[in-house]
Amino acid sequence: MELFHIHRSNGTDPLYKENSEFTVGNDYNYFTKFAFMSAPNEIYYSVQEEFLDLQNLTKYENLLRMSTKDMVQLSYDLQTYIHNQMVNTREFVLEQARLNIDKNLPSRQRCIWLTDEASLDYWIHNIHGMNLKVFRVEVDKEPFKSLDSLLPDPNSPIENMFITAEAYWKPDSELLKVDKSREYLYEGKIRIRERVK
């Protein structure tokens, strides 16, 4: 089966070259490693060390002494931290829902995300980041298919996220035909056929 993968430059770049073959699913994917394991801690320590650790003053006094530029940076870092925690909560809910529904479905924490040609433009316009590369890939087995539009809203209460997560893992077959936000979760052997963009 041929699909497409939109790749952001990261530590897995050497794998992404034409005619390479590798297995996905034995370890956490880059998104999970970044979201769960590094980004929140880096931002926390950045806030602690750069802005709040000034000569035994209280945190409030430190804030009063900050320059406007540092306040803007602190605000941005805190917003990023909060956003990451909300996304982490959503991904935790999705993983728990997957385990409750069918533990044999591919995990969003270990999978590679793929899409089909009809949904490719949707993803190119909605994936944030620089240095995006689009590859045509081939997979050995049928991937799990769902919709980005069915992902739980990270701003919603956890109870609502669990309800939405069930719809994500059990998508309506008619909706899958017409919605252009199709995403395929895949664990297994994958071959990079060619870079198309």
Buried (B, 14 or more C-beta within 10 A) or exposed (E): EEBBBBBBEBEBEEEBEEEBEBEBBEEBBBBBBBBBEEBBEBBEEBBEEBBBEEEEEEEEEBBEEBEEEBEEBBEEBEEBBEEBBBBBBBBBBBBBBBEEBEEEBBBBBBBBBBBBEEBBEBBBEEBEEEEBBBBBBEBEEEBBBBBBBBBBEBEBEEEEBBEBBBBBBBBEEEBEEEBBBBBBBBBBBBBBBEEEE
